[in-house]
Amino acid sequence: MKSKENLMKAFAGESQANRRYLAFAKKAEEEGFKNIAKLFRAAADAETVHALNHLRTAGEVRTTKENIREAVRGEHYEFNKMYPEFLEKARIEGNANAERSFSWANEVEKVHHGLYDRAMAILKEGKDMDESDIYVCQTCGNTVEGSPPENCPICGFPKNQFKKIE
């Protein structure tokens, strides 16, 4: 089905545009252009609307159990195949910045995999996870429950780099 393939390509493009525009907004803020930053954030939000519409229309948003299963599969692929291959190529090229970025992401994908595995086990009992605070390191993406550590165990940055997720 060409339409589904196109929906998934559009989802990928819109998703990338969202992240790109958020990065552009952050840079505009840093440079003192608050209204241009706002424009980038508005466009990013619109791209999210498009991406989510495409994903739903493609039939890729299913039950929570199926969605967690898909998340576990995706995280497993990333830390077992994708990032190790990317890391090796970055090492061969001597690109230390890419190597660090891939390494941090690889370690965080393992964390996500564990969190999703635990969520799946709880869901199989027909329950939701217990309520707890969740924090994300804004340097490497490390995701922790409870309270953030004094220093991120993945990137080493201090506690103040963690953002509470609402």
Backbone hydrogen bonds, N-H to C=O, Kabsch-Sander energy under -0.5 kcal/mol:
donor,donor_aa,acceptor,acceptor_aa,energy
5,E,1,M,-1.8
6,N,2,K,-2.7
7,L,3,S,-2.7
8,M,4,K,-2.4
9,K,5,E,-2.1
10,A,6,N,-2.8
11,F,7,L,-2.5
12,A,8,M,-2.2
13,G,9,K,-2.5
14,E,10,A,-2.9
15,S,11,F,-2.5
16,Q,12,A,-2.3
17,A,13,G,-2.3
18,N,14,E,-2.3
19,R,15,S,-2.0
20,R,16,Q,-2.7
21,Y,17,A,-2.9
22,L,18,N,-2.0
23,A,19,R,-2.1
24,F,20,R,-2.5
25,A,21,Y,-2.4
26,K,22,L,-2.2
27,K,23,A,-2.1
28,A,24,F,-2.6
29,E,25,A,-2.5
30,E,26,K,-2.3
31,E,27,K,-1.9
32,G,29,E,-1.8
33,F,28,A,-3.1
34,K,32,G,-1.0
37,A,33,F,-2.3
38,K,34,K,-1.8
39,L,35,N,-2.0
40,F,36,I,-2.5
41,R,37,A,-2.5
42,A,38,K,-2.4
43,A,39,L,-2.5
44,A,40,F,-2.5
45,D,41,R,-2.2
46,A,42,A,-2.2
47,E,43,A,-2.5
48,T,44,A,-1.8
49,V,45,D,-2.0
50,H,46,A,-2.3
51,A,47,E,-2.9
52,L,48,T,-2.9
53,N,49,V,-2.2
54,H,50,H,-2.5
55,L,51,A,-2.6
56,R,52,L,-2.5
57,T,53,N,-2.6
58,A,54,H,-2.0
59,G,56,R,-1.7
60,E,55,L,-2.2
62,R,60,E,-0.7
67,N,63,T,-3.0
68,I,64,T,-2.7
69,R,65,K,-2.2
70,E,66,E,-2.3
71,A,67,N,-2.2
72,V,68,I,-2.9
73,R,69,R,-2.2
74,G,70,E,-2.6
75,E,71,A,-2.7
76,H,72,V,-2.5
77,Y,73,R,-2.3
78,E,74,G,-2.2
79,F,75,E,-2.4
80,N,76,H,-1.8
81,K,77,Y,-2.5
82,M,77,Y,-1.9
83,Y,78,E,-2.9
85,E,81,K,-1.9
86,F,82,M,-2.3
87,L,83,Y,-3.3
88,E,84,P,-2.1
89,K,85,E,-2.0
90,A,86,F,-2.4
91,R,87,L,-2.6
92,I,88,E,-2.5
93,E,89,K,-2.2
94,G,90,A,-0.9
94,G,91,R,-0.6
95,N,90,A,-2.4
96,A,94,G,-1.3
99,E,95,N,-2.4
100,R,96,A,-2.5
101,S,97,N,-2.4
102,F,98,A,-2.9
103,S,99,E,-2.5
104,W,100,R,-2.8
105,A,101,S,-2.2
106,N,102,F,-2.7
107,E,103,S,-2.3
108,V,104,W,-2.3
109,E,105,A,-2.5
110,K,106,N,-1.3
111,V,107,E,-1.3
112,H,108,V,-2.7
113,H,109,E,-2.5
114,G,110,K,-2.1
115,L,111,V,-2.4
116,Y,112,H,-2.9
117,D,113,H,-2.6
118,R,114,G,-2.2
119,A,115,L,-2.3
120,M,116,Y,-2.6
121,A,117,D,-2.1
122,I,118,R,-2.0
123,L,119,A,-2.6
124,K,120,M,-2.3
125,E,121,A,-0.6
125,E,122,I,-1.0
126,G,123,L,-2.4
127,K,122,I,-1.7
135,Y,144,V,-3.0
136,V,163,K,-2.3
137,C,142,N,-2.8
138,Q,161,Q,-3.2
141,G,137,C,-1.6
144,V,135,Y,-2.6
146,G,133,D,-2.6
147,S,145,E,-0.8
152,C,157,F,-3.3
156,G,152,C,-1.8
159,K,150,E,-2.1
161,Q,158,P,-2.4
162,F,159,K,-2.2
163,K,136,V,-2.7
165,I,134,I,-3.0
166,E,164,K,-0.5
